[in-house]
Amino acid sequence: MNSNKILPFLLLAFTLFFGFHLQAQTINEQFKTLVDGSNNYQEYKVINEAQIKNLWKNTVDSLNGKEAKYIAINQLLTKQKAAIEEQKNQLANKEKSL
């Protein structure tokens, strides 16, 4: 397969991997801040309702973004697999004609 076609895919995968990692850290940091900043009541933690709703929204947004990127990557892979099969068929036809 042509290296010119592989390079963009590798760059996309690399970018998405580190983008996902950074988003996960942000959510983890938000959760830690939420729990650390909450008040204690007997053995329970009292969490600010606005903060928990904000964390929930950010988590859902992050997951939706990841799902959209996952779908885009799967579509790209499907197209690339089809292109590879087409190239294999063309190569086989050329070899037969030779």
C-alpha positions in Angstrom: 0.0 0.0 0.0 1.2 3.5 -0.8 2.8 5.2 2.2 1.1 8.5 1.1 -2.2 6.9 2.0 -1.0 5.5 5.3 0.5 8.7 6.7 -2.8 10.7 7.0 -4.5 7.8 8.7 -1.7 7.4 11.2 -1.7 11.1 11.9 -5.5 11.0 12.5 -5.3 8.0 14.8 -2.4 9.6 16.8 -4.3 12.9 17.1 -7.5 11.2 18.2 -5.7 9.0 20.8 -4.1 12.0 22.5 -7.3 14.0 22.2 -9.3 11.3 24.0 -6.6 11.1 26.7 -6.7 14.8 27.4 -10.5 14.8 27.5 -10.4 11.9 30.0 -8.0 13.8 32.2 -10.2 16.8 32.2 -13.2 14.8 33.4 -11.1 13.0 36.0 -9.8 16.4 37.3 -13.4 17.8 37.4 -14.6 14.8 39.3 -11.7 15.0 41.8 -12.4 18.7 42.3 -16.1 18.0 42.8 -15.5 15.3 45.4 -12.6 17.2 47.2 -14.6 20.4 47.3 -17.8 18.8 48.7 -18.9 19.1 52.3 -19.2 16.2 54.8 -22.5 15.4 56.5 -22.0 12.6 59.0 -20.6 9.8 56.7 -21.9 11.3 53.5 -20.5 13.8 51.0 -22.7 16.7 50.1 -22.1 17.7 46.5 -23.0 21.0 44.9 -25.9 20.3 42.5 -24.6 22.8 39.8 -21.2 21.2 39.9 -22.5 17.7 39.5 -24.8 18.8 36.6 -21.9 20.5 34.9 -19.7 17.4 35.3 -22.5 15.2 33.9 -22.9 17.5 30.9 -19.2 17.5 30.2 -19.0 13.8 30.5 -21.9 13.3 28.1 -20.4 15.8 25.6 -17.1 14.1 25.8 -18.6 10.7 25.2 -20.7 12.0 22.3 -17.6 13.6 20.7 -15.7 10.3 21.1 -18.6 8.4 19.5 -18.7 10.8 16.6 -14.9 10.4 16.1 -15.2 6.6 16.4 -17.9 6.6 13.7 -15.8 8.8 11.4 -12.8 6.5 11.9 -14.8 3.4 11.1 -16.1 5.1 7.9 -12.6 6.0 6.9 -11.4 2.4 7.6 -14.3 1.0 5.5 -13.3 3.3 2.6 -9.7 2.3 3.0 -10.5 -1.4 3.0 -12.6 -1.0 -0.1 -9.7 0.9 -1.8 -7.2 -1.8 -0.8 -9.5 -4.5 -2.2 -9.9 -2.6 -5.4 -6.1 -2.2 -5.7 -5.7 -5.9 -5.1 -8.2 -6.7 -7.8 -6.5 -4.3 -10.3 -3.1 -5.9 -9.4 -4.4 -9.4 -10.0 -6.0 -8.4 -13.3 -2.7 -6.8 -14.4 -0.7 -9.9 -13.4 -3.2 -12.1 -15.4 -2.8 -9.9 -18.5 1.0 -10.1 -18.2 
